[in-house]
Every structure is written in C-alpha cells, then in structure tokens.
Amino acid sequence: MPVTRAQIIRRGLLCACPNCGSRGLLASWFRLKPACGGCGMDLAKSDGFYTGTTSIGYVASILVVLIPACVLVAKKVLSVPVGIALGIGGSFLFVVGLYPAMLCWMVMAYHVALPGDLPANRDPS
C-alpha cells in the first residue's frame, strides 16, 4: 500500500488528510469539510459516523477531568460544590476544546481499520 497505517496515524494525529497529508480538513470547529482540499478525497461518511467523537469525548473527560475532581474532593482538597463545578465545567470545556481533534481522529481510526478505502491505496484496475 502506498499509504501505510503508520502514515495514516501520523497524519490523523496532526489533523491532516489520511490520503495525501494535506492540512485544513476542518470547515469549522464542529465540522469537517466535505472533501480534502489537496486530493479531493470524500470526507463525508454515513449519518452517525462522527458520533464516535461524542464517545471519545465522554471517556476522555471521565479520565482527565471527572476522576481527578472526585479524588480531590475525596482527599478534601476541594469542597463538594467546587468539585461538582469543576467536573461539569471542566468536562464541557475539555470536550469542546478537543472536538476538532476528535473529528480528525475518527477519520484516522476509520482508515487505520480500512486502509484500502483510501484513494491512494485502491487498486487502479
């Protein structure tokens, strides 16, 4: 395959096109462009494909925000109201802040699993 899984992962972590490596896949903070500006690869998947970003965000916010906030409350470093506010506000900011990266990571995960779907890896015959 011309584009290896390692290249797809590297490009995905940098929010670049898994096919050509071109940057600029985001149309806005919450949306991918319909196609890559460099190679024209279709970035639109079936309805519900990108809802995986929500799952990634929930798990990441539990691990990075909620569990540490609970530990700090249990150790009496934070009061319960402050811990609740930190948990709610921190989780929201964390998920919204990482959302563009999570969109790119979903594209990366799809093509790591199915590298043959990349235009560069398709059999020309």
C-alpha positions as CSV (number, residue, x, y, z in Angstrom):
1,M,0.0,0.0,0.0
2,P,1.4,3.4,-0.9
3,V,-0.1,4.9,2.3
4,T,0.8,2.8,5.4
5,R,-1.1,2.6,8.6
6,A,1.8,4.4,10.4
7,Q,1.4,7.3,7.9
8,I,-2.4,7.4,8.4
9,I,-1.9,7.6,12.2
10,R,0.7,10.3,12.0
11,R,-1.5,12.3,9.6
12,G,-4.5,11.8,11.8
13,L,-2.8,13.0,14.9
14,L,-1.8,16.1,13.0
15,C,-5.4,16.6,11.7
16,A,-4.2,16.1,8.1
17,C,-5.8,14.1,5.2
18,P,-5.1,10.4,5.6
19,N,-4.7,10.1,1.9
20,C,-2.4,13.0,0.9
21,G,-1.3,14.6,4.2
22,S,-2.8,18.0,3.3
23,R,-3.8,20.1,6.3
24,G,-7.0,22.0,6.7
25,L,-9.7,19.3,6.9
26,L,-11.9,21.4,9.2
27,A,-14.7,23.6,7.9
28,S,-15.4,24.9,11.4
29,W,-14.8,24.0,15.0
30,F,-17.5,21.3,14.9
31,R,-17.5,20.2,11.2
32,L,-15.2,18.6,8.7
33,K,-15.1,19.8,5.1
34,P,-17.0,17.6,2.7
35,A,-13.7,16.8,0.8
36,C,-10.0,17.3,1.2
37,G,-8.7,20.4,-0.4
38,G,-5.5,18.7,-1.5
39,C,-6.6,15.5,-3.1
40,G,-10.4,15.8,-3.2
41,M,-10.9,12.7,-1.0
42,D,-14.5,12.5,0.2
43,L,-14.6,13.1,4.0
44,A,-18.3,12.6,4.4
45,K,-19.3,9.3,5.9
46,S,-22.8,7.8,6.5
47,D,-25.1,9.5,9.0
48,G,-23.9,8.9,12.6
49,F,-20.3,8.1,11.6
50,Y,-18.9,11.1,13.5
51,T,-21.0,10.5,16.7
52,G,-18.0,8.5,17.8
53,T,-16.4,11.8,18.7
54,T,-19.0,12.0,21.5
55,S,-18.0,8.7,22.9
56,I,-14.3,9.6,22.7
57,G,-15.1,12.9,24.5
58,Y,-17.1,11.3,27.3
59,V,-14.4,8.7,28.1
60,A,-11.6,11.2,27.9
61,S,-13.4,13.7,30.1
62,I,-14.1,11.0,32.7
63,L,-10.5,10.0,32.8
64,V,-8.9,13.5,32.6
65,V,-11.5,15.7,34.5
66,L,-14.1,13.8,36.5
67,I,-11.9,11.1,38.2
68,P,-9.3,13.7,39.3
69,A,-12.0,16.0,40.6
70,C,-13.5,13.1,42.6
71,V,-10.1,12.2,44.0
72,L,-9.5,15.9,45.0
73,V,-12.9,16.0,46.7
74,A,-12.4,12.7,48.5
75,K,-9.0,13.9,49.8
76,K,-10.7,17.1,50.9
77,V,-8.5,19.3,48.7
78,L,-11.7,20.6,47.1
79,S,-15.1,21.2,48.6
80,V,-18.0,19.2,47.1
81,P,-19.6,22.3,45.3
82,V,-16.2,23.2,43.8
83,G,-15.6,19.6,42.7
84,I,-19.1,19.5,41.1
85,A,-18.5,22.8,39.3
86,L,-15.0,21.7,38.2
87,G,-16.4,18.4,36.9
88,I,-19.3,19.9,35.0
89,G,-17.4,23.0,33.6
90,G,-14.1,21.2,33.1
91,S,-15.8,18.3,31.2
92,F,-17.7,20.7,28.9
93,L,-14.6,22.8,28.2
94,F,-12.4,19.7,27.7
95,V,-14.8,18.1,25.2
96,V,-15.5,21.4,23.3
97,G,-11.8,22.2,23.2
98,L,-10.8,18.8,21.8
99,Y,-13.7,18.4,19.4
100,P,-11.8,19.3,16.2
101,A,-9.0,16.9,17.0
102,M,-11.6,14.2,17.8
103,L,-13.2,14.7,14.4
104,C,-9.8,14.1,12.7
105,W,-9.1,11.1,15.0
106,M,-12.4,9.5,13.8
107,V,-11.3,9.8,10.2
108,M,-7.9,8.4,11.2
109,A,-9.5,5.4,13.1
110,Y,-11.7,4.6,10.1
111,H,-8.8,4.5,7.7
112,V,-6.4,2.7,10.0
113,A,-9.0,-0.1,10.2
114,L,-9.7,0.1,6.4
115,P,-6.6,1.5,4.7
116,G,-7.8,0.0,1.4
117,D,-10.6,2.6,1.3
118,L,-8.1,5.4,0.8
119,P,-8.0,6.5,-2.9
120,A,-4.2,6.3,-2.9
121,N,-4.4,2.6,-1.8
122,R,-7.1,1.5,-4.2
123,D,-6.2,-1.0,-7.0
124,P,-6.2,1.1,-10.2
125,S,-7.7,-1.8,-12.2
